[in-house]
Amino acid sequence: MAHDNVSMLSPWIRHRLVTEPEVAGAVLGRHASSACGKFVQEVCWRTYWIGWLEQHPGAWSRYREGLDQGLVQLDRDALLLDRYLTAVDGRTGIACFDAWAAELVATGYLHNHARMWLASIWIFTLRLPWELGADWFLRHLADGDPASNTLSWRWVGGLQTRGKHYLARAANIAEYTEGRFDPRGELVEQSAPLAADAPFVREPLALPARPLSGERSGLLLTLDDLHPESAFESSPGPLSMQPVQWTACAVLEPADIGSPLAAGAVASQFRTAALEDAARRAAVLSQGGVETASPASIVDWARAHSLRQVVAPHGRVGSTRPVFDLLGPALEAHGITLVQWQRKWDAMAWPHAARGFFAFRDHIGALTADCAAMNRSA
Ligand SMILES: Cc1cc2nc3c(=O)[nH]c(=O)nc-3n(C[C@H](O)[C@H](O)[C@H](O)COP(=O)(O)OP(=O)(O)OC[C@H]3O[C@@H](n4cnc5c(N)ncnc54)[C@H](O)[C@@H]3O)c2cc1C
């Protein structure tokens, strides 16, 4: 389904088939920053949410606890289950909600406005637990991302920016959809935000690690970063990495997409195709070919290739971190080091994402200065 004024690039950026500096550099190389600054800022929202969640992992664990409780409630409360199914099946009778629910499931994509309206109607009109809605999005969006999704839902509910919530307004929906929908009289337009939850403890960011050159090295790709060709490019500055010879390469099967429920068909197909594409490209980089590995088989794979280090993209909160928390010590027991690399973009940006977006925004110029220059000289 076509949409005006948006790139629809998010599934590719989410899995880093296309990277943030590549997108920002491409537009800054062709347009004045006064013309494309807003778009670059949108790209940086993703970076901001990831950096914030990396430093507040409690937001993910609390969301997962809330989701588990919501799922238990669905088992126990037939009326709640009926309201939930009515919403996710797009049978609420609110035409805009039902159309976007169907679009989400059929296409794996929604415009940002539709995501905001849908989440707001879910929380304030349908009065359903927000965690169940966030889970529904995460499972069906091809760009489903633990950081952008969870924190955007928290923001709509008024939890992320304390006391500031987003209420969908019928007149606004009628205006922006150019009359396709007019839900006047159907929405709750006055409501208090969700009850505030306790603040999260800020945790230090992991320091960027570097692979050792000269060691037998295995490249392990995950859904968080499927573009190894650009991950190790030697760039000036203290965060550059030396090129490594890859003895073997493996692509990590997605064990858990952040939900105990099944992923939507479109999102699953996108991820499968993305992993296959990355595996084909990685085969050129590695002497020993590419294998697909489950979290449980990585240690055997590394030992079979006599690896001394396994190099993987940073294990993100809500994504690969729990797998790597177990894998690191399991590899170490066999004298193999797990090295989690960080891209220069992340290492530069994340430390500034500890508070609100406006404080982070001040650093976007420095973050994008490099990629704009690179693109101009290309
Ligand atoms: C309730 C809710 C849930 C969301 N869940 C997700 C999610 O699971 N995954 C996800 O990638 N985005 C999520 N978003 C953010 C945003 O809606 C999408 O990134 C955007 O709609 C993607 O479409 P696009 O590529 O056409 O965006 P464009 O407008 O073309 O923007 C370009 C890029 O900027 C980034 N971006 C734009 N807007 C945002 C934003 N508000 N927050 C973070 N990054 C942004 C994306 O990488 C996007 O591809 C959510 C927003 C809301 C309100």
The ligand as a Tripos MOL2 file, in Angstrom:
@<TRIPOS>MOLECULE
LIG
   53    58     1     0     0
SMALL
NO_CHARGES

@<TRIPOS>ATOM
      1 C1          2.6840    3.2390   18.6640 C.3       1 LIG1
      2 C2          3.8880    3.2750   17.7480 C.ar      1 LIG1
      3 C3          4.6130    2.1100   17.5420 C.ar      1 LIG1
      4 C4          5.7490    2.1480   16.7000 C.ar      1 LIG1
      5 N1          6.4420    0.9790   16.5000 N.ar      1 LIG1
      6 C5          7.5680    0.9980   15.7300 C.ar      1 LIG1
      7 C6          8.3190   -0.1920   15.5230 C.ar      1 LIG1
      8 O1          8.0290   -1.2700   16.0470 O.2       1 LIG1
      9 N2          9.4060   -0.1080   14.7000 N.ar      1 LIG1
     10 C7          9.7790    1.0580   14.1040 C.ar      1 LIG1
     11 O2         10.7530    1.0630   13.3460 O.2       1 LIG1
     12 N3          9.1040    2.2070   14.3210 N.ar      1 LIG1
     13 C8          8.0140    2.2140   15.1080 C.ar      1 LIG1
     14 N4          7.3080    3.3800   15.2960 N.ar      1 LIG1
     15 C9          7.8730    4.6370   14.7780 C.3       1 LIG1
     16 C10         7.3930    5.0810   13.3830 C.3       1 LIG1
     17 O3          6.0000    5.0160   13.3010 O.3       1 LIG1
     18 C11         8.0000    4.2490   12.2480 C.3       1 LIG1
     19 O4          9.4080    4.1530   12.3700 O.3       1 LIG1
     20 C12         7.6910    4.8980   10.9020 C.3       1 LIG1
     21 O5          6.3020    5.0080   10.7400 O.3       1 LIG1
     22 C13         8.2960    4.0660    9.7970 C.3       1 LIG1
     23 O6          7.8130    4.4520    8.5430 O.3       1 LIG1
     24 P1          8.7450    5.1030    7.4380 P.3       1 LIG1
     25 O7          9.9690    4.2830    7.2440 O.co2     1 LIG1
     26 O8          7.8800    5.3080    6.2430 O.co2     1 LIG1
     27 O9          9.1020    6.4750    8.1380 O.3       1 LIG1
     28 P2          9.7080    7.8480    7.5520 P.3       1 LIG1
     29 O10         8.7640    8.9260    7.9550 O.co2     1 LIG1
     30 O11        10.0590    7.7310    6.1220 O.co2     1 LIG1
     31 O12        10.9960    8.0400    8.4630 O.3       1 LIG1
     32 C14        12.2830    7.5630    8.0750 C.3       1 LIG1
     33 C15        12.8450    6.6790    9.1480 C.3       1 LIG1
     34 O13        12.9540    7.3980   10.3770 O.3       1 LIG1
     35 C16        12.6650    6.5380   11.4840 C.3       1 LIG1
     36 N5         11.4710    7.0410   12.1910 N.ar      1 LIG1
     37 C17        10.5090    7.8420   11.6870 C.ar      1 LIG1
     38 N6          9.6130    8.1660   12.6540 N.ar      1 LIG1
     39 C18        10.0330    7.5520   13.7790 C.ar      1 LIG1
     40 C19         9.5450    7.4990   15.1180 C.ar      1 LIG1
     41 N7          8.4580    8.1780   15.5020 N.pl3     1 LIG1
     42 N8         10.2300    6.7530   16.0170 N.ar      1 LIG1
     43 C20        11.3480    6.0810   15.6480 C.ar      1 LIG1
     44 N9         11.8610    6.1130   14.4040 N.ar      1 LIG1
     45 C21        11.2090    6.8220   13.4830 C.ar      1 LIG1
     46 C22        12.4300    5.1520   10.8940 C.3       1 LIG1
     47 O14        13.6650    4.4660   10.8770 O.3       1 LIG1
     48 C23        11.9930    5.4710    9.4800 C.3       1 LIG1
     49 O15        12.2200    4.4310    8.5770 O.3       1 LIG1
     50 C24         6.1640    3.3750   16.1100 C.ar      1 LIG1
     51 C25         5.4080    4.5310   16.3490 C.ar      1 LIG1
     52 C26         4.2830    4.4890   17.1410 C.ar      1 LIG1
     53 C27         3.4980    5.7590   17.3670 C.3       1 LIG1
@<TRIPOS>BOND
     1     1     2 1
     2     2     3 ar
     3     2    52 ar
     4     3     4 ar
     5     4     5 ar
     6     4    50 ar
     7     5     6 ar
     8     6     7 ar
     9     6    13 1
    10     7     8 2
    11     7     9 ar
    12     9    10 ar
    13    10    11 2
    14    10    12 ar
    15    12    13 ar
    16    13    14 ar
    17    14    15 1
    18    14    50 ar
    19    15    16 1
    20    16    17 1
    21    16    18 1
    22    18    19 1
    23    18    20 1
    24    20    21 1
    25    20    22 1
    26    22    23 1
    27    23    24 1
    28    24    25 2
    29    24    26 1
    30    24    27 1
    31    27    28 1
    32    28    29 2
    33    28    30 1
    34    28    31 1
    35    31    32 1
    36    32    33 1
    37    33    34 1
    38    33    48 1
    39    34    35 1
    40    35    36 1
    41    35    46 1
    42    36    37 ar
    43    36    45 ar
    44    37    38 ar
    45    38    39 ar
    46    39    40 ar
    47    39    45 ar
    48    40    41 1
    49    40    42 ar
    50    42    43 ar
    51    43    44 ar
    52    44    45 ar
    53    46    47 1
    54    46    48 1
    55    48    49 1
    56    50    51 ar
    57    51    52 ar
    58    52    53 1
@<TRIPOS>SUBSTRUCTURE
     1 LIG1         1 GROUP 0 **** ****
